[in-house]
């Protein structure tokens, strides 16, 4: 599996550094953001997608629980808090684990084993609700499977835990988030240009400062954090 992009949110510097130190011991984790407030994390998530969030509950301003409610599209959430009485509430928000402060590395390591097992099963079970072979994706629709050729997909659009595969004639909805799809090597021809969009390079007609235009006339927004990705096309 490719590394999982993760963020750490805790308003206590010592606790942030402890989680950061432990997380760095696992190559499967790619730390893309460390924040001391929910507001800063949400601003980052406006233009970025992550796979894992390590959250404290009690933060200055919005709480970790409020942050999770606004970011349910993140596949894995782990709460790390001294407020053990809130554990039950966190599991109503699709939480993988709850670590009580203070804690030591063996507890973090135990959580990581659960995380890797969960992501492996999730990827195998949910990948498009379909089977993939060659240049073809078989998208599950009810009891049927519809064949979609990869080279006919113009772009991918994220919709919470789902992704829309857009072709000239149809939109196919699959149960898999955009990050999971792009992690598959068969989708190497797709370029992520926004938190919610990835386009197939061969269909890019025109690149603007805030959007790109495809051959069929569709316009796709460009996120600030993804502009550098377009250098491979220019």
Z-matrix of the N, CA and C atoms (Angstrom, degrees):
N
C 1 1.451
C 2 1.529 1 110.48
N 3 1.321 2 116.03 1 146.42
C 4 1.453 3 120.51 2 175.76
C 5 1.527 4 108.95 3 -75.25
N 6 1.348 5 116.47 4 157.83
C 7 1.466 6 119.43 5 179.48
C 8 1.528 7 111.56 6 -58.32
N 9 1.339 8 115.38 7 148.52
C 10 1.454 9 121.25 8 178.47
C 11 1.524 10 109.23 9 -96.47
N 12 1.327 11 116.78 10 127.04
C 13 1.460 12 120.84 11 176.61
C 14 1.529 13 108.80 12 -71.12
N 15 1.319 14 116.67 13 131.75
C 16 1.465 15 118.61 14 -177.06
C 17 1.524 16 111.62 15 -137.74
N 18 1.335 17 114.56 16 157.29
C 19 1.468 18 121.30 17 175.67
C 20 1.523 19 108.83 18 -124.39
N 21 1.319 20 115.34 19 155.61
C 22 1.464 21 123.00 20 177.54
C 23 1.520 22 107.18 21 -124.86
N 24 1.330 23 116.68 22 128.28
C 25 1.464 24 120.63 23 -179.10
C 26 1.532 25 108.95 24 -129.39
N 27 1.330 26 115.54 25 113.46
C 28 1.464 27 121.13 26 179.54
C 29 1.522 28 107.44 27 -159.75
N 30 1.338 29 117.14 28 133.04
C 31 1.466 30 119.23 29 -177.72
C 32 1.527 31 113.23 30 -86.58
N 33 1.332 32 117.18 31 -2.48
C 34 1.470 33 121.09 32 175.59
C 35 1.529 34 108.79 33 -98.13
N 36 1.319 35 116.82 34 117.34
C 37 1.466 36 121.00 35 -173.98
C 38 1.523 37 112.44 36 -59.29
N 39 1.334 38 117.30 37 -42.75
C 40 1.469 39 119.76 38 -178.57
C 41 1.524 40 110.39 39 -62.55
N 42 1.326 41 116.79 40 -41.99
C 43 1.465 42 120.25 41 179.82
C 44 1.527 43 111.16 42 -67.85
N 45 1.332 44 116.61 43 -39.76
C 46 1.475 45 120.03 44 177.27
C 47 1.517 46 110.30 45 -58.92
N 48 1.319 47 116.01 46 -46.35
C 49 1.465 48 120.62 47 -177.86
C 50 1.526 49 111.33 48 -66.09
N 51 1.329 50 116.68 49 -34.41
C 52 1.465 51 119.88 50 179.21
C 53 1.524 52 110.65 51 -66.04
N 54 1.327 53 116.14 52 -47.18
C 55 1.470 54 120.26 53 178.78
C 56 1.521 55 109.90 54 -63.36
N 57 1.316 56 116.80 55 -42.56
C 58 1.462 57 121.26 56 178.95
C 59 1.524 58 110.97 57 -60.26
N 60 1.322 59 116.43 58 -43.71
C 61 1.465 60 121.45 59 179.91
C 62 1.528 61 110.82 60 -62.06
N 63 1.323 62 116.97 61 -45.20
C 64 1.457 63 120.43 62 -179.74
C 65 1.525 64 111.10 63 -66.69
N 66 1.329 65 116.29 64 -43.04
C 67 1.470 66 120.55 65 -177.46
C 68 1.521 67 111.41 66 -62.72
N 69 1.337 68 116.71 67 -34.87
C 70 1.462 69 120.42 68 -178.40
C 71 1.531 70 112.65 69 -67.13
N 72 1.310 71 117.08 70 -14.23
C 73 1.465 72 120.17 71 179.32
C 74 1.533 73 111.79 72 -78.06
N 75 1.323 74 116.71 73 -9.00
C 76 1.465 75 120.38 74 -176.41
C 77 1.535 76 109.79 75 -115.22
N 78 1.339 77 116.84 76 109.04
C 79 1.468 78 120.47 77 -179.50
C 80 1.525 79 113.13 78 -58.88
N 81 1.338 80 117.59 79 -20.47
C 82 1.454 81 120.65 80 -178.33
C 83 1.523 82 111.33 81 -72.04
N 84 1.346 83 117.25 82 -14.01
C 85 1.463 84 121.79 83 179.23
C 86 1.524 85 110.38 84 -102.26
N 87 1.310 86 116.53 85 128.60
C 88 1.462 87 122.99 86 175.65
C 89 1.525 88 107.38 87 -114.07
N 90 1.328 89 116.76 88 103.81
C 91 1.465 90 120.98 89 -174.95
C 92 1.526 91 109.53 90 -77.73
N 93 1.323 92 115.76 91 115.14
C 94 1.467 93 120.51 92 -175.88
C 95 1.525 94 112.51 93 -108.33
N 96 1.340 95 116.96 94 -7.21
C 97 1.456 96 118.70 95 179.47
C 98 1.513 97 112.00 96 -167.51
N 99 1.344 98 115.93 97 137.52
C 100 1.471 99 122.30 98 175.61
C 101 1.528 100 106.11 99 -128.96
N 102 1.347 101 116.71 100 122.34
C 103 1.462 102 120.64 101 -171.92
C 104 1.521 103 111.63 102 -131.44
N 105 1.347 104 115.46 103 152.63
C 106 1.467 105 120.00 104 178.72
C 107 1.528 106 112.11 105 -104.62
N 108 1.344 107 117.60 106 7.35
C 109 1.461 108 120.03 107 177.62
C 110 1.518 109 109.99 108 -153.45
N 111 1.341 110 115.40 109 155.90
C 112 1.463 111 120.89 110 177.57
C 113 1.524 112 110.62 111 -66.50
N 114 1.327 113 116.20 112 -35.31
C 115 1.467 114 120.11 113 -178.56
C 116 1.529 115 111.73 114 -61.90
N 117 1.332 116 116.74 115 -43.21
C 118 1.467 117 120.09 116 179.52
C 119 1.528 118 110.84 117 -66.83
N 120 1.335 119 115.99 118 -37.06
C 121 1.460 120 119.82 119 179.14
C 122 1.521 121 110.62 120 -66.73
N 123 1.331 122 117.21 121 -42.35
C 124 1.466 123 120.62 122 -179.88
C 125 1.523 124 111.21 123 -65.76
N 126 1.325 125 117.06 124 -35.99
C 127 1.467 126 120.06 125 176.99
C 128 1.527 127 109.86 126 -62.35
N 129 1.322 128 115.83 127 -41.81
C 130 1.467 129 120.78 128 177.69
C 131 1.530 130 110.58 129 -63.90
N 132 1.326 131 117.00 130 -41.34
C 133 1.468 132 121.80 131 -176.90
C 134 1.529 133 112.31 132 -71.26
N 135 1.321 134 117.25 133 -14.58
C 136 1.459 135 119.65 134 176.46
C 137 1.524 136 111.67 135 -61.98
N 138 1.323 137 116.09 136 -29.71
C 139 1.465 138 120.10 137 -176.16
C 140 1.532 139 112.79 138 -125.63
N 141 1.312 140 116.85 139 8.52
C 142 1.465 141 120.02 140 -178.99
C 143 1.525 142 110.42 141 -139.20
N 144 1.307 143 115.48 142 151.44
C 145 1.456 144 121.63 143 177.16
C 146 1.516 145 109.02 144 -115.97
N 147 1.315 146 116.95 145 136.66
C 148 1.464 147 120.70 146 178.76
C 149 1.523 148 109.95 147 -126.98
N 150 1.316 149 115.04 148 161.97
C 151 1.462 150 121.37 149 -178.67
C 152 1.523 151 112.66 150 -99.62
N 153 1.352 152 116.03 151 -28.96
C 154 1.461 153 120.88 152 -173.78
C 155 1.526 154 109.73 153 -138.29
N 156 1.343 155 115.96 154 138.33
C 157 1.467 156 120.76 155 175.92
C 158 1.526 157 109.38 156 -128.24
N 159 1.328 158 115.74 157 125.81
C 160 1.461 159 122.01 158 173.09
C 161 1.528 160 106.68 159 -101.92
N 162 1.331 161 117.25 160 114.02
C 163 1.458 162 120.89 161 -170.97
C 164 1.526 163 112.70 162 -123.45
N 165 1.334 164 115.45 163 137.91
C 166 1.454 165 120.62 164 166.73
C 167 1.533 166 106.61 165 -85.13
N 168 1.317 167 117.64 166 160.87
C 169 1.468 168 120.26 167 179.20
C 170 1.519 169 111.18 168 -90.08
N 171 1.319 170 116.28 169 -53.31
C 172 1.465 171 119.75 170 -176.29
C 173 1.518 172 109.86 171 -87.11
N 174 1.329 173 115.93 172 109.75
C 175 1.455 174 122.54 173 180.00
C 176 1.523 175 108.80 174 -127.27
N 177 1.312 176 117.07 175 158.52
C 178 1.463 177 119.66 176 172.88
C 179 1.524 178 107.75 177 -70.14
N 180 1.325 179 116.46 178 131.49
C 181 1.457 180 119.49 179 -175.81
C 182 1.517 181 109.51 180 85.17
N 183 1.321 182 117.07 181 -136.32
C 184 1.460 183 121.82 182 179.58
C 185 1.525 184 110.12 183 -65.04
N 186 1.325 185 116.64 184 144.43
C 187 1.464 186 121.22 185 -178.37
C 188 1.524 187 111.15 186 -83.25
N 189 1.332 188 114.66 187 169.51
C 190 1.455 189 119.61 188 176.10
C 191 1.524 190 111.76 189 -63.60
N 192 1.325 191 116.58 190 -32.03
C 193 1.466 192 120.43 191 177.63
C 194 1.525 193 110.66 192 -65.59
N 195 1.328 194 116.52 193 -42.03
C 196 1.468 195 120.22 194 177.89
C 197 1.525 196 110.67 195 -65.02
N 198 1.317 197 115.89 196 -38.83
C 199 1.465 198 119.89 197 177.40
C 200 1.523 199 110.56 198 -60.66
N 201 1.334 200 116.52 199 -45.88
C 202 1.465 201 119.98 200 -179.28
C 203 1.520 202 111.15 201 -62.68
N 204 1.323 203 117.34 202 -40.54
C 205 1.468 204 120.29 203 179.78
C 206 1.525 205 111.61 204 -61.09
N 207 1.330 206 116.60 205 -30.66
C 208 1.465 207 120.75 206 -179.69
C 209 1.528 208 112.15 207 -89.88
N 210 1.324 209 116.86 208 -4.31
C 211 1.469 210 120.14 209 -177.07
C 212 1.526 211 110.22 210 -136.31
N 213 1.316 212 116.70 211 47.99
C 214 1.466 213 121.16 212 -179.37
C 215 1.528 214 112.25 213 -70.64
N 216 1.335 215 116.88 214 -11.04
C 217 1.463 216 119.11 215 178.71
C 218 1.530 217 112.14 216 -73.32
N 219 1.339 218 117.77 217 -14.54
C 220 1.464 219 120.63 218 176.84
C 221 1.525 220 107.96 219 -69.96
N 222 1.323 221 118.64 220 120.89
C 223 1.470 222 121.24 221 -173.98
C 224 1.517 223 114.80 222 -59.18
N 225 1.344 224 117.48 223 -41.98
C 226 1.456 225 120.51 224 -175.69
C 227 1.524 226 110.30 225 -123.14
N 228 1.337 227 115.01 226 127.38
C 229 1.461 228 120.55 227 175.64
C 230 1.520 229 108.59 228 -125.93
N 231 1.325 230 116.29 229 130.52
C 232 1.462 231 122.51 230 176.84
C 233 1.525 232 107.53 231 -123.88
N 234 1.324 233 116.53 232 120.57
C 235 1.463 234 120.34 233 176.39
C 236 1.518 235 109.64 234 -90.21
N 237 1.341 236 115.48 235 134.98
C 238 1.464 237 122.19 236 177.39
C 239 1.520 238 106.15 237 -125.66
N 240 1.326 239 116.30 238 105.82
C 241 1.463 240 119.73 239 -170.06
C 242 1.521 241 111.37 240 -152.34
N 243 1.333 242 115.02 241 156.68
C 244 1.463 243 120.64 242 174.61
C 245 1.525 244 111.05 243 -87.12
N 246 1.332 245 116.81 244 -6.43
C 247 1.463 246 121.72 245 -177.89
C 248 1.530 247 109.95 246 -92.11
N 249 1.328 248 115.07 247 75.76
C 250 1.461 249 119.68 248 -177.16
C 251 1.525 250 112.45 249 -64.03
N 252 1.332 251 117.00 250 -22.03
C 253 1.460 252 119.85 251 179.72
C 254 1.532 253 112.09 252 -67.45
N 255 1.326 254 116.62 253 -14.11
C 256 1.469 255 120.28 254 -179.86
C 257 1.522 256 112.79 255 -94.70
N 258 1.321 257 116.96 256 1.38
C 259 1.467 258 120.28 257 -175.47
C 260 1.523 259 112.20 258 -57.26
N 261 1.333 260 116.53 259 -46.23
C 262 1.469 261 119.96 260 -177.95
C 263 1.522 262 110.98 261 -59.14
N 264 1.317 263 117.32 262 -40.09
C 265 1.462 264 121.04 263 -179.39
C 266 1.523 265 111.54 264 -65.94
N 267 1.326 266 116.52 265 -35.95
C 268 1.463 267 118.93 266 -179.24
C 269 1.521 268 111.55 267 -65.95
N 270 1.336 269 117.61 268 -33.92
C 271 1.457 270 119.33 269 -177.29
C 272 1.526 271 112.16 270 -73.31
N 273 1.326 272 116.74 271 -10.70
C 274 1.462 273 120.29 272 172.13
C 275 1.526 274 110.53 273 -79.35
N 276 1.336 275 115.48 274 -7.80
C 277 1.469 276 121.31 275 -178.49
C 278 1.526 277 111.04 276 -112.40
N 279 1.320 278 116.01 277 36.71
C 280 1.466 279 121.86 278 175.82
C 281 1.530 280 111.37 279 55.64
N 282 1.320 281 115.75 280 51.90
C 283 1.462 282 121.66 281 -179.34
C 284 1.525 283 110.29 282 -93.98
N 285 1.328 284 116.58 283 133.83
C 286 1.462 285 120.60 284 179.97
C 287 1.528 286 111.22 285 -78.34
N 288 1.345 287 116.48 286 -39.22
C 289 1.464 288 119.40 287 -175.96
C 290 1.525 289 109.33 288 -156.26
N 291 1.333 290 114.97 289 158.62
C 292 1.463 291 122.39 290 177.30
C 293 1.520 292 107.08 291 -130.40
N 294 1.336 293 116.87 292 116.45
C 295 1.459 294 122.47 293 -179.30
C 296 1.523 295 108.41 294 -106.56
N 297 1.317 296 116.02 295 127.43
C 298 1.458 297 120.98 296 -177.99
C 299 1.531 298 110.03 297 -90.09
N 300 1.327 299 115.69 298 128.71
C 301 1.469 300 120.97 299 174.36
C 302 1.525 301 109.91 300 -77.24
N 303 1.326 302 117.80 301 149.66
C 304 1.475 303 127.22 302 -11.27
C 305 1.527 304 110.11 303 -76.13
N 306 1.307 305 116.13 304 154.10
C 307 1.458 306 120.54 305 -178.76
C 308 1.515 307 109.42 306 -141.92
N 309 1.324 308 115.43 307 164.22
C 310 1.458 309 121.01 308 -179.72
C 311 1.523 310 110.20 309 -118.75
N 312 1.315 311 115.53 310 172.73
C 313 1.465 312 121.12 311 -173.02
C 314 1.528 313 114.26 312 -55.24
N 315 1.341 314 120.90 313 -41.32
C 316 1.469 315 119.07 314 -179.19
C 317 1.530 316 113.45 315 -55.79
N 318 1.339 317 116.88 316 -34.30
C 319 1.473 318 119.08 317 178.06
C 320 1.522 319 110.48 318 -69.25
N 321 1.323 320 117.49 319 -39.40
C 322 1.463 321 121.25 320 177.13
C 323 1.531 322 110.11 321 -65.32
N 324 1.317 323 116.44 322 -40.74
C 325 1.465 324 121.56 323 178.74
C 326 1.524 325 110.70 324 -62.52
N 327 1.316 326 117.35 325 -39.71
C 328 1.463 327 121.59 326 177.28
C 329 1.527 328 110.66 327 -61.15
N 330 1.335 329 115.62 328 -43.67
C 331 1.456 330 120.26 329 177.98
C 332 1.529 331 111.25 330 -62.44
N 333 1.323 332 116.88 331 -39.16
C 334 1.459 333 120.92 332 -178.28
C 335 1.529 334 111.80 333 -64.04
N 336 1.318 335 116.87 334 -35.23
C 337 1.465 336 119.65 335 176.61
C 338 1.526 337 110.09 336 -62.93
N 339 1.329 338 116.61 337 -42.38
C 340 1.465 339 120.77 338 177.17
C 341 1.520 340 110.84 339 -63.55
N 342 1.340 341 115.45 340 -40.79
C 343 1.459 342 120.35 341 -178.27
C 344 1.526 343 110.94 342 -62.45
N 345 1.322 344 116.48 343 -47.91
C 346 1.462 345 119.86 344 -178.53
C 347 1.521 346 111.53 345 -65.18
N 348 1.314 347 117.05 346 -40.12
C 349 1.472 348 120.08 347 177.75
C 350 1.517 349 110.76 348 -63.95
N 351 1.333 350 116.21 349 -42.67
C 352 1.461 351 121.02 350 179.93
C 353 1.522 352 111.23 351 -62.24
N 354 1.334 353 116.89 352 -46.74
C 355 1.465 354 120.29 353 -177.49
C 356 1.525 355 111.53 354 -67.23
N 357 1.314 356 116.84 355 -35.85
C 358 1.465 357 119.97 356 178.80
C 359 1.527 358 110.57 357 -65.48
N 360 1.327 359 116.38 358 -47.19
C 361 1.471 360 120.28 359 179.30
C 362 1.517 361 110.31 360 -65.21
N 363 1.320 362 116.51 361 -42.67
C 364 1.465 363 121.13 362 -178.55
C 365 1.518 364 111.83 363 -61.44
N 366 1.330 365 115.85 364 -42.80
C 367 1.459 366 119.86 365 -179.08
C 368 1.527 367 110.77 366 -65.90
N 369 1.314 368 116.51 367 -44.10
C 370 1.459 369 119.50 368 -178.94
C 371 1.523 370 111.70 369 -67.32
N 372 1.332 371 116.58 370 -37.04
C 373 1.459 372 120.39 371 -174.54
C 374 1.516 373 112.71 372 -80.01
N 375 1.339 374 117.02 373 -35.02
C 376 1.459 375 119.52 374 -170.04
C 377 1.521 376 115.48 375 -103.15
N 378 1.309 377 118.00 376 -8.67
C 379 1.451 378 119.53 377 -172.83
C 380 1.518 379 111.00 378 -57.33
N 381 1.320 380 114.34 379 93.57
C 382 1.467 381 125.11 380 177.69
C 383 1.527 382 113.61 381 69.32
N 384 1.334 383 118.53 382 0.30
C 385 1.467 384 120.05 383 -168.33
C 386 1.528 385 107.23 384 49.08
N 387 1.294 386 116.29 385 45.32
C 388 1.462 387 120.63 386 -171.88
C 389 1.513 388 110.60 387 -156.96
N 390 1.318 389 115.38 388 174.48
C 391 1.453 390 121.03 389 172.24
C 392 1.516 391 107.47 390 -112.39
N 393 1.312 392 115.78 391 149.27
C 394 1.460 393 120.48 392 -177.49
C 395 1.513 394 109.62 393 -118.29
N 396 1.325 395 116.17 394 136.80
C 397 1.452 396 119.57 395 177.49
C 398 1.511 397 110.22 396 -151.44
N 399 1.330 398 117.00 397 124.67
C 400 1.452 399 120.91 398 178.08
C 401 1.512 400 111.55 399 60.10
N 402 1.344 401 116.14 400 -128.19
C 403 1.462 402 122.19 401 -178.31
C 404 1.521 403 110.28 402 -97.52
N 405 1.319 404 117.23 403 24.45
C 406 1.466 405 120.50 404 -173.42
C 407 1.517 406 111.77 405 -129.48
N 408 1.327 407 115.66 406 138.60
C 409 1.453 408 122.57 407 172.98
C 410 1.520 409 107.37 408 -114.57
N 411 1.323 410 117.13 409 129.33
C 412 1.457 411 120.54 410 176.13
C 413 1.526 412 107.82 411 -100.94
N 414 1.314 413 116.55 412 104.62
C 415 1.448 414 122.74 413 -176.41
C 416 1.519 415 109.72 414 -87.89
N 417 1.326 416 115.88 415 127.46
C 418 1.460 417 120.56 416 -178.17
C 419 1.518 418 110.47 417 -78.43
N 420 1.338 419 116.81 418 125.83
C 421 1.461 420 123.28 419 176.97
C 422 1.515 421 107.78 420 -131.47
N 423 1.342 422 116.13 421 103.68
C 424 1.458 423 118.68 422 -174.81
C 425 1.515 424 109.66 423 65.13
N 426 1.343 425 116.16 424 -125.62
C 427 1.464 426 120.93 425 178.10
C 428 1.527 427 111.70 426 -95.04
N 429 1.323 428 116.70 427 -0.91
C 430 1.463 429 121.44 428 -177.09
C 431 1.525 430 111.03 429 -105.35
N 432 1.328 431 114.72 430 161.80
C 433 1.450 432 121.03 431 173.57
C 434 1.525 433 108.76 432 -123.19
N 435 1.329 434 115.57 433 126.69
C 436 1.460 435 121.17 434 -178.52
C 437 1.523 436 108.88 435 -102.15
N 438 1.315 437 116.00 436 130.91
C 439 1.470 438 120.78 437 -179.55
C 440 1.524 439 110.19 438 -83.16
N 441 1.332 440 115.19 439 126.53
C 442 1.467 441 121.40 440 177.48
C 443 1.516 442 107.86 441 -125.67
N 444 1.326 443 117.40 442 124.04
C 445 1.468 444 121.44 443 178.88
C 446 1.525 445 109.28 444 -79.64
N 447 1.330 446 115.73 445 131.80
C 448 1.458 447 120.75 446 -176.49
C 449 1.528 448 111.97 447 -57.95
N 450 1.327 449 117.26 448 -39.65
C 451 1.461 450 119.06 449 -175.91
C 452 1.530 451 112.66 450 -71.45
N 453 1.339 452 116.94 451 -8.62
C 454 1.464 453 120.51 452 178.28
C 455 1.531 454 111.90 453 -93.34
N 456 1.320 455 117.55 454 -8.27
C 457 1.462 456 120.68 455 -179.95
C 458 1.538 457 108.82 456 -80.28
N 459 1.322 458 116.61 457 120.39
C 460 1.456 459 121.38 458 -178.71
C 461 1.530 460 111.39 459 -76.90
N 462 1.321 461 114.70 460 -48.30
C 463 1.469 462 119.00 461 -179.91
C 464 1.521 463 110.34 462 -157.66
N 465 1.335 464 115.11 463 167.29
C 466 1.462 465 123.14 464 178.85
C 467 1.521 466 108.08 465 -115.94
N 468 1.316 467 115.88 466 136.59
C 469 1.463 468 120.46 467 -178.86
C 470 1.531 469 109.67 468 -125.75
N 471 1.334 470 116.92 469 124.32
C 472 1.464 471 121.43 470 -179.42
C 473 1.519 472 110.90 471 -77.91
N 474 1.318 473 115.67 472 140.68
C 475 1.455 474 122.31 473 176.98
C 476 1.519 475 107.63 474 -142.56
N 477 1.377 476 115.77 475 87.08
C 478 1.454 477 122.21 476 -173.80
C 479 1.532 478 109.67 477 54.88
N 480 1.334 479 118.66 478 -120.77
C 481 1.464 480 121.27 479 -178.07
C 482 1.522 481 112.43 480 -87.54
N 483 1.330 482 116.50 481 4.66
C 484 1.456 483 121.43 482 -179.66
C 485 1.521 484 109.74 483 -111.27
N 486 1.321 485 115.72 484 165.01
C 487 1.459 486 121.28 485 173.55
C 488 1.521 487 108.57 486 -135.54
N 489 1.331 488 115.19 487 138.63
C 490 1.453 489 121.38 488 177.58
C 491 1.520 490 108.88 489 -97.38
N 492 1.338 491 117.21 490 124.47
C 493 1.462 492 122.55 491 174.01
C 494 1.522 493 106.66 492 -95.04
N 495 1.315 494 116.61 493 112.75
C 496 1.465 495 120.91 494 -172.94
C 497 1.521 496 110.92 495 -102.80
N 498 1.331 497 116.67 496 122.11
C 499 1.460 498 122.39 497 173.16
C 500 1.526 499 108.38 498 -112.89
N 501 1.317 500 117.18 499 -179.78
C 502 1.459 501 121.26 500 179.22
C 503 1.524 502 111.53 501 -59.75
N 504 1.341 503 116.15 502 -35.47
C 505 1.465 504 119.64 503 -171.20
C 506 1.522 505 115.20 504 -108.78
N 507 1.351 506 118.10 505 -15.14
C 508 1.454 507 117.99 506 -172.54
C 509 1.521 508 111.94 507 -155.82
N 510 1.338 509 115.48 508 158.42
C 511 1.461 510 123.12 509 174.71
C 512 1.525 511 107.93 510 -116.35
N 513 1.338 512 117.00 511 122.93
C 514 1.456 513 122.21 512 -178.20
C 515 1.527 514 108.71 513 -109.19
N 516 1.323 515 117.24 514 126.05
C 517 1.462 516 122.16 515 -179.83
C 518 1.525 517 109.50 516 -97.70
N 519 1.338 518 117.16 517 126.61
C 520 1.456 519 121.37 518 -179.45
C 521 1.523 520 109.96 519 -125.78
N 522 1.332 521 116.22 520 148.51
C 523 1.463 522 122.07 521 -179.16
C 524 1.518 523 110.24 522 -86.75
N 525 1.310 524 115.81 523 80.99
C 526 1.459 525 122.44 524 177.23
C 527 1.519 526 106.33 525 -168.42
N 528 1.338 527 117.72 526 137.16
C 529 1.460 528 116.91 527 -178.29
C 530 1.531 529 110.77 528 -78.81
N 531 1.312 530 114.87 529 164.24
C 532 1.465 531 120.87 530 -173.71
C 533 1.522 532 112.35 531 -60.49
N 534 1.326 533 117.01 532 -38.40
C 535 1.457 534 119.73 533 -179.89
C 536 1.513 535 112.72 534 -62.33
N 537 1.320 536 117.04 535 -39.96
C 538 1.463 537 121.01 536 179.09
C 539 1.521 538 110.52 537 -63.78
N 540 1.320 539 116.56 538 -43.28
C 541 1.461 540 120.25 539 -179.59
C 542 1.524 541 110.73 540 -62.09
N 543 1.326 542 116.60 541 -46.01
C 544 1.461 543 120.06 542 -177.05
C 545 1.521 544 112.46 543 -70.07
N 546 1.327 545 117.40 544 -18.10
C 547 1.469 546 120.41 545 176.64
C 548 1.523 547 112.11 546 -73.73
N 549 1.341 548 117.02 547 -16.37
C 550 1.462 549 120.54 548 178.97
C 551 1.524 550 109.23 549 -80.08
N 552 1.326 551 116.79 550 129.07
C 553 1.468 552 121.33 551 -175.31
C 554 1.522 553 112.93 552 -60.90
N 555 1.329 554 117.54 553 -21.54
C 556 1.460 555 119.88 554 179.24
C 557 1.525 556 111.74 555 -67.15
N 558 1.350 557 116.44 556 -15.55
C 559 1.461 558 120.48 557 -178.77
C 560 1.531 559 111.41 558 -105.34
N 561 1.333 560 116.58 559 26.65
C 562 1.460 561 120.69 560 179.59
C 563 1.525 562 113.08 561 -63.70
N 564 1.322 563 117.06 562 -21.28
C 565 1.463 564 119.77 563 -179.38
C 566 1.522 565 112.32 564 -79.83
N 567 1.339 566 116.91 565 -4.06
C 568 1.459 567 120.69 566 179.33
C 569 1.521 568 110.61 567 -95.64
N 570 1.316 569 115.33 568 140.67
C 571 1.459 570 122.33 569 -177.11
C 572 1.525 571 108.96 570 -118.00
N 573 1.321 572 116.33 571 124.21
C 574 1.468 573 119.38 572 178.54
C 575 1.521 574 109.30 573 -78.02
N 576 1.327 575 116.56 574 124.74
C 577 1.463 576 121.18 575 -177.73
C 578 1.522 577 112.09 576 -120.31
N 579 1.331 578 116.24 577 -3.25
C 580 1.468 579 121.11 578 -176.75
C 581 1.516 580 107.56 579 -162.77
N 582 1.312 581 116.57 580 159.30
C 583 1.464 582 119.41 581 177.16
C 584 1.521 583 111.49 582 -54.33
N 585 1.335 584 116.99 583 -32.50
C 586 1.460 585 121.29 584 -174.50
C 587 1.524 586 114.72 585 -109.77
N 588 1.335 587 118.36 586 2.51
C 589 1.463 588 119.61 587 -175.39
C 590 1.534 589 112.46 588 -139.10
N 591 1.322 590 114.78 589 143.23
C 592 1.466 591 122.82 590 169.90
C 593 1.525 592 106.34 591 -137.86
N 594 1.321 593 116.75 592 135.54
C 595 1.470 594 120.50 593 -176.47
C 596 1.521 595 110.04 594 -117.80
N 597 1.307 596 115.55 595 155.11
C 598 1.453 597 120.38 596 175.66
C 599 1.538 598 108.00 597 -82.16
N 600 1.329 599 115.59 598 124.00
C 601 1.464 600 120.97 599 -170.67
C 602 1.524 601 112.90 600 -52.27
N 603 1.339 602 116.52 601 -39.40
C 604 1.467 603 119.58 602 -173.52
C 605 1.521 604 112.98 603 -66.33
N 606 1.352 605 117.19 604 -16.15
C 607 1.458 606 120.27 605 -177.95
C 608 1.519 607 113.40 606 -96.95
N 609 1.342 608 117.69 607 -0.06
C 610 1.465 609 120.14 608 179.41
C 611 1.526 610 109.41 609 -74.63
N 612 1.337 611 115.70 610 122.78
C 613 1.462 612 121.68 611 -179.13
C 614 1.530 613 111.55 612 -100.77
N 615 1.341 614 115.73 613 -41.50
C 616 1.464 615 119.83 614 -174.48
C 617 1.514 616 109.02 615 -147.71
N 618 1.347 617 116.36 616 137.66
C 619 1.463 618 121.91 617 -179.87
C 620 1.519 619 109.40 618 -113.69
N 621 1.337 620 116.06 619 120.45
C 622 1.450 621 121.73 620 176.99
C 623 1.517 622 110.62 621 -108.87
N 624 1.325 623 117.06 622 -178.50
C 625 1.457 624 120.96 623 -178.14
C 626 1.522 625 112.29 624 -72.49
N 627 1.343 626 117.10 625 -29.28
C 628 1.461 627 120.05 626 -176.34
C 629 1.529 628 113.40 627 -123.35
N 630 1.319 629 117.47 628 -6.50
C 631 1.459 630 120.09 629 179.32
C 632 1.520 631 110.13 630 -157.92
N 633 1.322 632 115.17 631 162.24
C 634 1.451 633 120.13 632 173.80
C 635 1.520 634 108.41 633 -121.14
N 636 1.313 635 115.57 634 152.89
C 637 1.464 636 120.82 635 179.78
C 638 1.527 637 108.98 636 -112.41
N 639 1.333 638 115.55 637 132.92
C 640 1.456 639 120.41 638 179.15
C 641 1.529 640 110.78 639 -91.84
N 642 1.328 641 115.49 640 168.74
C 643 1.464 642 120.59 641 -177.79
C 644 1.521 643 113.07 642 -58.21
N 645 1.320 644 116.98 643 -29.64
C 646 1.465 645 120.24 644 -177.17
C 647 1.524 646 112.42 645 -88.65
N 648 1.342 647 116.86 646 3.47
C 649 1.460 648 120.47 647 178.13
C 650 1.513 649 114.97 648 96.81
N 651 1.326 650 118.40 649 -9.65
C 652 1.468 651 121.14 650 178.38
C 653 1.528 652 110.68 651 -66.83
N 654 1.339 653 115.84 652 141.92
C 655 1.462 654 121.26 653 176.33
C 656 1.515 655 109.15 654 -108.56
N 657 1.333 656 116.18 655 134.54
C 658 1.462 657 122.63 656 -178.44
C 659 1.525 658 108.23 657 -122.23
N 660 1.356 659 118.67 658 129.33
C 661 1.469 660 120.20 659 179.91
C 662 1.523 661 112.42 660 -67.71
N 663 1.322 662 115.19 661 151.31
C 664 1.463 663 121.80 662 177.33
C 665 1.524 664 108.64 663 -112.56
N 666 1.326 665 117.78 664 122.48
C 667 1.456 666 122.13 665 178.39
C 668 1.515 667 111.32 666 -79.41
N 669 1.328 668 115.70 667 148.93
C 670 1.473 669 119.97 668 -177.59
C 671 1.519 670 112.12 669 -55.70
N 672 1.321 671 116.32 670 -40.83
C 673 1.466 672 120.07 671 -174.92
C 674 1.521 673 113.42 672 -77.18
N 675 1.331 674 117.08 673 -6.88
C 676 1.463 675 119.84 674 -175.67
C 677 1.531 676 112.82 675 -111.49
N 678 1.336 677 117.32 676 4.06
C 679 1.458 678 119.42 677 -177.30
C 680 1.526 679 112.33 678 -62.14
N 681 1.340 680 116.04 679 -34.41
C 682 1.462 681 119.49 680 -179.48
C 683 1.541 682 111.12 681 -63.36
N 684 1.332 683 117.21 682 -27.45
C 685 1.466 684 120.04 683 179.81
C 686 1.524 685 111.35 684 -62.25
N 687 1.322 686 116.57 685 -26.63
C 688 1.454 687 120.24 686 -176.97
C 689 1.526 688 112.20 687 -74.89
N 690 1.328 689 117.39 688 -10.94
C 691 1.467 690 120.10 689 178.76
C 692 1.528 691 111.24 690 -61.59
N 693 1.340 692 116.16 691 -27.97
C 694 1.464 693 119.48 692 -179.24
C 695 1.526 694 111.17 693 -71.13
N 696 1.329 695 115.86 694 -16.94
C 697 1.467 696 119.92 695 -179.83
C 698 1.507 697 111.26 696 -95.32
N 699 1.349 698 115.78 697 -36.12
C 700 1.458 699 120.35 698 -177.26
C 701 1.527 700 112.22 699 -65.53
